[in-house]
Amino acid sequence: MELNNEKIQKYDNILVYDSPKYLPFWYEKLSNFGFSFKYHIVIHFEPEENTELSLPVSHVGVLIFSKNFKINKVRIPHAYCSFCGETLKDWGGKKHLMHPEGTLISDVWKHLNLSAHEIIGNRVPDKVYHFFELMFGRVDREVASREIQQSEDKEITDTFNFLPDEAKNKVMLIDLIEGLKELPDNSIDMIFIDPPYNLGKPYANYHDERGDYIDWTIKWINDCFRVLKPQGSLFYLNIPKWAHEVAYRLIPRFYLQRWIVWDNQGEPRGKLIPAHYSILWLSKTAAVKSHYLGNEQRDYNFCLREKCRKQRKLNGVNDRVKIRDVRWDIHRIKHASKRLEHPNQLPEKLLDFLIRLSTDKNDIVLDPMVGTGTTVVVAKNLSRAYLGFEIDPKCVDISQKRLKGDCLNLFSGQTHTIKKAFMNKKDIQIKVGELAKQLGRLPDINEVENYLGINQSELFTIFNSWSKVLKYAKLMEVDESVESRR
Ligand SMILES: C[S@@+](CC[C@H](N)C(=O)[O-])C[C@H]1O[C@@H](n2cnc3c(N)ncnc32)[C@H](O)[C@@H]1O
């Protein structure tokens, strides 16, 4: 049936269940019916074992719209590590804060352990339905048909233009709209954009509360598509609300390859914890360049405790699953002492994933709002050419320093510096482990020197090999495939 406006007006809350690529259309429709968007619930399922997709699809979604939002508090039982049996969340010394009935539900549902088989067809799985009943009480069901626009089929061409060498490998102090004007059509292989989220955050050179946020976004994103190569990828990261607004306007003209979910559960807030960012993976043609990345993702049934990880490794336990479009194993840089002077610095591991997924060596990566330079630093480490635009001179400076490799001196606070007098082997190994976690990969010797504030010769009076320095770092959840140079 057609979604009937009159019929739905008697409800306070409307929930729409669909595949992520169709959800933006429901978003638009229900917003026009006067409901306000509250949550995008991500429902994870285990992808088919034999899928041939480079990035397996592993979620459907439910959008919650409301006129009068009230829900019951719902808790899910605490989960325990499949290997050591401890709680998955490491409560440290705060175990007394564990609620006896479990943790508050978040907007990423992995606890249902659904298989791909349970998702096929448009029937809402009973397990999903059950949780909405717990949240809302009675839930009526209706099947509604979508009338949506599909991306137009476009001719696949190999036409692209070369970006002159002098435009490569730099970070420029420029407004992205002006910067993009300088670039030829079809010249960039991958664009990553992490814009301000219009939440009134304090930026130095930018007012983060624009009335024209979406119109402004569409203006520069159109130009991003102009410079993107026909088989190139554009990744747009934002909170779900803005991702829907942008997706709705772009999908008829471009291809939504995947709706990637970056699940990085924060602290409980309200009755339902907002736990994820959306990353739209878009392209100009259906045939996008992409690579299969294999079993690199930590299985969420295993904990992160160092001791357990070490033991799993020794016992040859397989604690990895296929990389998929829901990433729960990439952690935000939370502690101020670990990030540069920018509240939104992204973890390198996130960019490492997206760049390896969509590019080859020597391809060109553009970040038109580069912030502290995370994208360009990772692109450089992966031997890609890069270009960054940024309007805040301080960020340009930080990015350039990170590219030169002396970024670590910029860390605010000195909490990581080991006082030489107290230096012992174990302290150093733990600190190097912390550094690896921040970088999302094993550090090289220069990075370790900078971080610890000691030089190589001092380091090697304490250790007789580089691999001993990296002892704990190797147990961290980092990418060991990135070569760690001495
Ligand atoms: C969310 S931050 C990016 C953080 C970055 N991903 C990182 O890891 O550090 C957004 C950045 O966009 C920049 N920005 C805002 N408006 C801009 C514009 N018109 N042109 C270029 N950069 C802009 C801001 O100064 C800010 O540094």
The ligand as a Gaussian input file, in Angstrom:
#p B3LYP/6-31G(d) Opt

LIG

0 1
 C       35.573000      17.470000      11.355000
 S       36.968000      18.402000      10.969000
 C       38.010000      17.292000      10.074000
 C       38.869000      16.450000      10.989000
 C       39.815000      15.532000      10.245000
 N       39.123000      14.448000       9.596000
 C       40.910000      14.997000      11.157000
 O       41.042000      13.759000      11.307000
 O       41.605000      15.799000      11.762000
 C       36.377000      19.469000       9.731000
 C       37.389000      20.481000       9.226000
 O       36.809000      21.201000       8.132000
 C       37.385000      22.493000       8.125000
 N       36.538000      23.362000       7.277000
 C       35.341000      23.920000       7.584000
 N       34.886000      24.654000       6.551000
 C       35.801000      24.547000       5.554000
 C       35.889000      25.088000       4.239000
 N       34.935000      25.890000       3.764000
 N       36.960000      24.762000       3.485000
 C       37.944000      23.960000       3.970000
 N       37.927000      23.439000       5.232000
 C       36.865000      23.720000       6.014000
 C       37.394000      22.875000       9.600000
 O       38.332000      23.913000       9.850000
 C       37.792000      21.533000      10.254000
 O       39.181000      21.456000      10.470000

